[in-house]
Amino acid sequence: MNQPTDPRPVYAAATSWTASLMERVAPDQLQNRTPCTKLDVQALCGHLIGTARRAEGLAAGADIFAIDGFPAVHDAATYADTVAHAIELWSDDAKLGAMVSVPWGTVPGAGALWGYVNETLVHGWDLAVAIGADPEADPAVVAPALAVARQFISADIRGDDAVPFGPVVEPRDGAGLTEQLANWSGRRSESWVRLAR
């Protein structure tokens, strides 16, 4: 298998897009349901912060299993600050090749950060459709993430209980790349995209 390219520019762009969505969340949208059936908008924003803290912790050499993936805080400023620090820590090239432990196994740092790119974009899509925002990130950002996801989160591993992805959903006609990435992660999107229009 080909090794994925440097995920850091894509991570920076993906988190910037997601931060912009979090800034748009209105107080009366916090209890909106999302495609993550167990999370409303407030809990999803908290999970995005937890995901950013894990990306930050990974670069700092912390045990990410000790970092709460669902903190009570949910504001856009905390997310932006956490992401900025994570990006600063990941600037060390050596961290891309260092082996690290993440929920999906022991992988090189680059592979771990690609996992957080995927999570950021898919949950960004979740958030966008839940608040009625444009659910498509820049295709130039999503295209490499989708290629990596198709290679490393293959359709044939979905029956494994340790894999946190549902069966691949066939994209609808006209689905953008972000929606296709959500579909690859098991999201049924058609009704959500209708609501977001």
Secondary structure as the mmCIF struct_conf table of DSSP 4:
data_model
#
loop_
_struct_conf.conf_type_id
_struct_conf.id
_struct_conf.beg_label_comp_id
_struct_conf.beg_label_asym_id
_struct_conf.beg_label_seq_id
_struct_conf.end_label_comp_id
_struct_conf.end_label_asym_id
_struct_conf.end_label_seq_id
HELX_LH_PP_P HELX_LH_PP_P1 ASN A 2 PRO A 4
HELX_RH_AL_P HELX_RH_AL_P1 ARG A 8 ARG A 24
HELX_RH_3T_P HELX_RH_3T_P1 PRO A 27 GLN A 29
TURN_TY1_P TURN_TY1_P1 LEU A 30 GLN A 31
STRN STRN1 ARG A 33 ARG A 33
BEND BEND1 PRO A 35 CYS A 36
TURN_TY1_P TURN_TY1_P2 THR A 37 LYS A 38
STRN STRN2 ASP A 40 ASP A 40
HELX_RH_AL_P HELX_RH_AL_P2 VAL A 41 ALA A 60
TURN_TY1_P TURN_TY1_P3 GLY A 61 GLY A 61
HELX_RH_3T_P HELX_RH_3T_P2 ILE A 64 ALA A 66
BEND BEND2 ILE A 67 ILE A 67
BEND BEND3 GLY A 69 PHE A 70
BEND BEND4 ALA A 72 ALA A 72
HELX_RH_AL_P HELX_RH_AL_P3 ALA A 76 LEU A 89
TURN_TY1_P TURN_TY1_P4 TRP A 90 SER A 91
TURN_TY1_P TURN_TY1_P5 ASP A 93 ASP A 93
HELX_RH_AL_P HELX_RH_AL_P4 ALA A 94 GLY A 97
BEND BEND5 ALA A 98 ALA A 98
STRN STRN3 MET A 99 VAL A 102
TURN_TY1_P TURN_TY1_P6 PRO A 103 TRP A 104
STRN STRN4 GLY A 105 PRO A 108
HELX_RH_AL_P HELX_RH_AL_P5 GLY A 109 ILE A 131
TURN_TY1_P TURN_TY1_P7 GLY A 132 GLY A 132
HELX_RH_AL_P HELX_RH_AL_P6 PRO A 139 PHE A 152
BEND BEND6 ILE A 153 ILE A 153
HELX_RH_3T_P HELX_RH_3T_P3 ALA A 155 ILE A 157
TURN_TY1_P TURN_TY1_P8 ARG A 158 GLY A 159
BEND BEND7 ASP A 160 ASP A 160
TURN_TY1_P TURN_TY1_P9 ASP A 161 ALA A 162
HELX_LH_PP_P HELX_LH_PP_P2 PRO A 167 ARG A 172
TURN_TY1_P TURN_TY1_P10 ASP A 173 GLY A 174
HELX_RH_AL_P HELX_RH_AL_P7 LEU A 177 TRP A 184
TURN_TY1_P TURN_TY1_P11 SER A 185 GLY A 186
HELX_RH_AL_P HELX_RH_AL_P8 GLU A 190 ALA A 196
#
